[in-house]
Every structure is written in structure tokens, then in C-alpha cells.
Amino acid sequence: MKNTIEKALQKQNEAKRKQQGVSKASEPVASATTQENAPAPQGTNASENKAPVTAQPAASASDANMSTDHETHSTGAERGQASSLPDFKIDLERLEDKGHISIAGERKQINEEYREIKRKLLANAFGSLAKTLHNPNIIMVSSSRPSEGKTFTAVNLALSIAAEQDKTVLLVDADVLKPNVLNTLGLERRKGLMEYLTGDVQDISDVLYPTNIDKLKIIPAGKSHHLSTELLASQKMHETVDEFANRYPDRIVIFDTPPLIGITESAILANFAGQAVVVVEEGKAKIGDIKMSVERLNPEMAIGFVVNKSVHNDTDGSGYYGYYYAERNR
């Protein structure tokens, strides 16, 4: 199977080179010189920006794949520099005001709680347990019932992992029935996963949006579709998830999925992920619902639970929300 993202990026690079060729033929020489001498984006070097990835014919097939992954990631081609996709501009102060983690360096209780959660998830994804899991770097975040805080948790996990020095994160809104990732982040609606699966857009890179957080990318849910179950179960979706799981060795993919009880889409998405985070609202979730949710998950997954909206009292009597992660006994 040909790599769909790599094919899309190659098309975008070719289109960009053709456009630059036309521009250079009509523009003054000084303009072209300015383009060539422009400073490299942060985190890259100038040599990576000048040469396309395809300029390595002598490498072996496996080496070429690894080199392509590294260079595409480093030069930011997937971040939209070789495409016309506009960045999502996330208002970080707005998120912090609404109770999300801070990535501006402030040490907050919620930051520490999500650090503890993500450390377990990253250990499962890249540690010794990873060899026993299918797609250990793909994490689905769900809940038994609606309104328990699954999207809040998925977004905070994505933000926290994006702060890692050697990891990148892709946040996919797979709750195609009631998508809430863009709303939570305060972003405008755009085409997304459903448009790709229905063929309204040609390549997955057409709906893979960079953000103003360098290591975070987002795929929105897109428009609802009456065949969403069948589309998520399609071979096209299988191949796309396999590519997500294997293309970048440093990437975590977080799927915000529909609630587990009564929704067939969640059971389908559970077959793709190696880990599941089940969000449980303290004082609301029922034991029977939690057990039923676990039964709908793949028994080979690593399953953990986040207790959300858990209010505790500090020594001064003030309350705060707690977010705790516990693994299921295997």
C-alpha cells in the first residue's frame, strides 16, 4: 500500500515547486535571492529546507522511509509549510481561564495531575509493554455516558504531551456524532475526518491541520454523515490508522471518541487503539455503566480510568478539581 500522507505531501511539494518556478520566471532576481536566503524555521536547518526529500536515491528502502519520516517532520512539510492549510490559532489564555492546563510555564495543580497521567500512557506506548499491544501509541479517550469530561481530558492530554521535548501529538476528533474538540479549543469548524472518508477531500493531509503549538496537530470530525459507522469501519480508515500508528516513531495519536454505551462507532474505534482512557465523573458514573463500558473495549488494550470533577479540600478549605488515572488490573 502506498503511503497516502507521503503521496499527498509529494503532490503538494511538486505544486509548490511549479508555482515557485513560475514566480521566479516573472519576478526580479532580488526576490528569488530573498527566498533562498530566508532564515530556516525554528527547529530546522537551512540545508533541510533547500532540498526536497526525494533527493536521496541511493538509500535503501527502509533507510529511505526512515529518512523521509525524519526530514518531513523536521522541515515542517506536514505542518502546512508545503500546503495551503491555515494553522489553527489556539487561544492558550482562554483555555487556561476555562480550567485547562497551562503550557506557558506556570506550575499548576492540573498540570501536575496530567503529567502523572501522561507518564503512564507514554510508558505504555514506548516502554516494554508496547511490544504486547497493537498500536500502543494510539489512545482513545471516552466515557460511559455523555458529559463526563472526555473531550476536556483528551484536549488536556494532547496539550500536555505536546510539551514533551521528544514527542509529537495528533488530536483526532472521532466523535463524529457530537464533535466537541474544536468548540472546546475555541476554533472555527473546518473539513475533517468524515470529508476524507467520504472522498470529499482527496488526502488525509488535506484535513490534518497544524496549530500554533508546534508539536500539536488536529484532525476535526467534519460534517456528520448517516453512514458514519460504516465509514469508520472501512478499509480506508484501517489503512489511515495504520499509517498514523507507524509513520512517525515519536507520535502519540489521541482519538476523542463517542461515549461507549449505546454507540457503535466507539466499539469500532476501540479496535484501532492500543490504549483506552475511560473518563469517569465522580458522584455521577455508575459501577454498572463502567463495567459495561469496559466490556465494549478490546480486552487486549491497556485500559485506564480518569476520575474527573473530583473535588477535594486543601488545608485552607478551598476546593479544587482532581484528575486521577488508574489502570485496570490485567
Protein Blocks (a to p, Z undefined) as FASTA:
>chain_A
ZZfklmmmmmmmmmmmmmmmmmmmmmcfklmmmmmmpccdehiafklmmpcfklmmkbcf
klmmmmmmmmmmmnommnopmpcbdcddddfklmmmnopacfehpacfklmmmmmmmmmm
mmmmmmmmlmmpghklbccdddfbehiopmmmmmmmmmmmmmpmkbccddddfblklgck
lmmnopacdddfklmmnopambfklmmccdfbfkbccddebjadfklmmmmmpmklmmmm
mmmmmmpmkbccddddddfehpaklmmmmmmpmbdcddddehkacfklmmmmmmmpcfkb
ccddddehiacddfkopacdddddddddZZ
